[in-house]
């Protein structure tokens, strides 16, 4: 019974960190760097819970639903609040509230679709909410260096990517061997320690691979469509050449 509960403990830790991230952006606290770090550590918890569940053969519908509910808070609501607190408060309330609310709404839609629609083997359909939330939370830390319009557009693009049909690589098959589970708490403890000691620098460093992952899906989506366009151009060129040759013969 205790073994079956271990994955859920990591999921609850993910949820706890998401709530702490929201609290850390309240005006009385105003620590967006630390809040973003909580989201990053929550991503680690989210990545661990499923792998631990598979290693212990403790997967369940309860765990799946708890994971989705936790993800909405940690990677939907918390990152949106972080961005709102550091950048969008300068805006007119209507667009600020709409853009802020749209991100967790799209995240919830993404999770609902994931739970009921079978995906493609080895791929996620749409940008996973942990990756989108990680990008938004760490992007918010650059609010002094990036124009407000770019931050708004980025939030909208990330929201769209979550509900899109763009394919993203799924690394869930990289599991944890059962005999190596004891290493997980050590890794988590190190990550938490580094996150608390260096929240500002570490969050900005982690921003880079997260953005590359988000852009990778866009690139692969474009690449899949390019061959069709190239074939169209090739056919058009062939038709033009044939019509030119026929024109010469008729002349």
Beta strands, then each sheet from edge to edge (+ up, - down):
strand 1: 123-125
strand 2: 167-169
sheet 1: 1+ 2-
end
